Amino acid sequence: MKGKRIILTGAAGGIGTHIARLLSAEGARLCLTDINEQALQDVRQALGRDGVHTVAANITVADDRQKVVDEALRELGGIDILINAAGINPFGVFAKQDPGLIQKTVEINTLAPMLLARAVLPSMLEQDSGQIVNIGSTFGSIGFAWFSAYSASKYALRGFSQALRRELAETGVAVTYIAPRAVRTAINSQEVYEMAEAVKMNMDEPDAVAEQIVKSIRKGDKECHLGFPESLFVRINAIFPGLVDRAVRKQNRKAHKHAEKAG
Ligand SMILES: NC(=O)c1ccc[n+]([C@@H]2O[C@H](COP(=O)([O-])OP(=O)(O)OC[C@H]3O[C@@H](n4cnc5c(N)ncnc54)[C@H](OP(=O)(O)O)[C@@H]3O)[C@@H](O)[C@H]2O)c1
């Protein structure tokens, strides 16, 4: 990663902070962005080195996205990798969910990564090299009850990644989709943690997940599903969804009361 010019969204988040730390330690040139300016400054200060640029931005706002890309081009002199890691993860009963939150979920998790990719692609195609990295989720391959909007947003992100990868196959630009299973970060509400305990959901630590993400980026993986047995369930769900319907019925019932509590 030494010398690579990288935009990272969600850089002040649980996983993003660790991705930033690992890339910085390898000597990457970073343009870190997140919605929370103070948190972003804290991340930069903790990295304690030159070559790290920060831009506070709401990635659902067109002017903000343009600002991120323009500043990366100006400060770093180009863009080699875009990592779309910002996201939100609302948990609850879909029929009761705030319609605005459903819209926001798709805007942040799907539309903004697509539009950021659209914004960086012309310069990547011109230099005939680059990598677009989209952080998805196991729930982007296994539709998960009480995470309907989130699952939909990550399914769409996976579909976008696959189609764009095929579209760019004859160019020097690669597309990598990486899907972690549950991770212990602030994206998950108290209700999610209680539900996860009730259904014995596996949860990874963000530093370990960030290490796997950076490894997968370096290898240039097309699609990478983190965690076992989740990576196996992804394959089973793709071929035998009816089998998974039956297997998760009991778990869904247990999770329901936590989803009701979440609202
Ligand atoms: N943690 C998990 O269980 C898990 C599992 C699978 C996949 N993932 C995926 O991994 C990625 C990183 O998640 P994480 O666990 O690190 O979550 P996180 O700690 O909440 O980090 C996400 C970051 O994105 C920022 N963000 C939210 N909306 C934004 C917007 N409109 N514009 C710019 N930044 C925005 C958040 O800022 P604020 O906090 O200030 O809103 C936060 O700093 C996400 O794409 C998530 O879907 C997470």
The ligand as an SDF file (V2000), in Angstrom:
LIG
                    3D

 48 52  0  0  0  0  0  0  0  0999 V2000
  -20.3160   -3.4530   12.5440 N   0  0  0  0  0  0  0  0  0  0  0  0
  -20.9540   -4.4390   11.9280 C   0  0  0  0  0  0  0  0  0  0  0  0
  -21.6140   -5.2740   12.5610 O   0  0  0  0  0  0  0  0  0  0  0  0
  -20.8350   -4.5780   10.4330 C   0  0  0  0  0  0  0  0  0  0  0  0
  -21.0720   -5.8420    9.8670 C   0  0  0  0  0  0  0  0  0  0  0  0
  -21.0000   -5.9800    8.4880 C   0  0  0  0  0  0  0  0  0  0  0  0
  -20.7160   -4.8920    7.6970 C   0  0  0  0  0  0  0  0  0  0  0  0
  -20.4890   -3.6770    8.2830 N   0  0  0  0  0  0  0  0  0  0  0  0
  -20.2250   -2.5430    7.4070 C   0  0  0  0  0  0  0  0  0  0  0  0
  -18.9440   -2.0190    7.6610 O   0  0  0  0  0  0  0  0  0  0  0  0
  -18.9300   -0.6150    7.3830 C   0  0  0  0  0  0  0  0  0  0  0  0
  -18.3370    0.1390    8.5710 C   0  0  0  0  0  0  0  0  0  0  0  0
  -19.1830   -0.0800    9.6840 O   0  0  0  0  0  0  0  0  0  0  0  0
  -18.7230    0.1610   11.1940 P   0  0  0  0  0  0  0  0  0  0  0  0
  -19.0860   -1.0410   11.9490 O   0  0  0  0  0  0  0  0  0  0  0  0
  -17.3420    0.6770   11.2400 O   0  0  0  0  0  0  0  0  0  0  0  0
  -19.7630    1.3040   11.5940 O   0  0  0  0  0  0  0  0  0  0  0  0
  -19.5280    2.7080   12.3430 P   0  0  0  0  0  0  0  0  0  0  0  0
  -18.6000    2.5210   13.4670 O   0  0  0  0  0  0  0  0  0  0  0  0
  -20.8640    3.2690   12.6310 O   0  0  0  0  0  0  0  0  0  0  0  0
  -18.8010    3.5650   11.2040 O   0  0  0  0  0  0  0  0  0  0  0  0
  -19.5030    4.0720   10.0970 C   0  0  0  0  0  0  0  0  0  0  0  0
  -19.0750    5.5000    9.9000 C   0  0  0  0  0  0  0  0  0  0  0  0
  -19.8150    6.0550    8.7900 O   0  0  0  0  0  0  0  0  0  0  0  0
  -20.2000    7.3820    9.1640 C   0  0  0  0  0  0  0  0  0  0  0  0
  -21.3540    7.8490    8.4070 N   0  0  0  0  0  0  0  0  0  0  0  0
  -22.6610    7.5310    8.5790 C   0  0  0  0  0  0  0  0  0  0  0  0
  -23.4350    8.2320    7.7400 N   0  0  0  0  0  0  0  0  0  0  0  0
  -22.5990    9.0140    7.0040 C   0  0  0  0  0  0  0  0  0  0  0  0
  -22.8080    9.9600    5.9750 C   0  0  0  0  0  0  0  0  0  0  0  0
  -24.0370   10.2770    5.5210 N   0  0  0  0  0  0  0  0  0  0  0  0
  -21.7340   10.5870    5.4340 N   0  0  0  0  0  0  0  0  0  0  0  0
  -20.4850   10.2930    5.8730 C   0  0  0  0  0  0  0  0  0  0  0  0
  -20.2240    9.4080    6.8550 N   0  0  0  0  0  0  0  0  0  0  0  0
  -21.2770    8.7700    7.4110 C   0  0  0  0  0  0  0  0  0  0  0  0
  -20.5370    7.2390   10.6350 C   0  0  0  0  0  0  0  0  0  0  0  0
  -20.6020    8.4990   11.2770 O   0  0  0  0  0  0  0  0  0  0  0  0
  -21.5570    8.6740   12.5790 P   0  0  0  0  0  0  0  0  0  0  0  0
  -21.2410    7.5420   13.5150 O   0  0  0  0  0  0  0  0  0  0  0  0
  -21.1810   10.0230   13.1060 O   0  0  0  0  0  0  0  0  0  0  0  0
  -22.9530    8.5820   12.0560 O   0  0  0  0  0  0  0  0  0  0  0  0
  -19.3800    6.3730   11.1290 C   0  0  0  0  0  0  0  0  0  0  0  0
  -18.2660    7.1530   11.4900 O   0  0  0  0  0  0  0  0  0  0  0  0
  -20.3820   -0.2240    7.0720 C   0  0  0  0  0  0  0  0  0  0  0  0
  -20.5520   -0.1460    5.6770 O   0  0  0  0  0  0  0  0  0  0  0  0
  -21.1820   -1.3810    7.6360 C   0  0  0  0  0  0  0  0  0  0  0  0
  -22.4100   -1.5720    6.9710 O   0  0  0  0  0  0  0  0  0  0  0  0
  -20.5230   -3.5030    9.6250 C   0  0  0  0  0  0  0  0  0  0  0  0
  1  2  1  0
  2  3  2  0
  2  4  1  0
  4  5  1  0
  4 48  2  0
  5  6  2  0
  6  7  1  0
  7  8  2  0
  8  9  1  0
  8 48  1  0
  9 10  1  0
  9 46  1  0
 10 11  1  0
 11 12  1  0
 11 44  1  0
 12 13  1  0
 13 14  1  0
 14 15  2  0
 14 16  1  0
 14 17  1  0
 17 18  1  0
 18 19  2  0
 18 20  1  0
 18 21  1  0
 21 22  1  0
 22 23  1  0
 23 24  1  0
 23 42  1  0
 24 25  1  0
 25 26  1  0
 25 36  1  0
 26 27  1  0
 26 35  1  0
 27 28  2  0
 28 29  1  0
 29 30  1  0
 29 35  2  0
 30 31  1  0
 30 32  2  0
 32 33  1  0
 33 34  2  0
 34 35  1  0
 36 37  1  0
 36 42  1  0
 37 38  1  0
 38 39  2  0
 38 40  1  0
 38 41  1  0
 42 43  1  0
 44 45  1  0
 44 46  1  0
 46 47  1  0
M  CHG  2   8   1  16  -1
M  END
$$$$
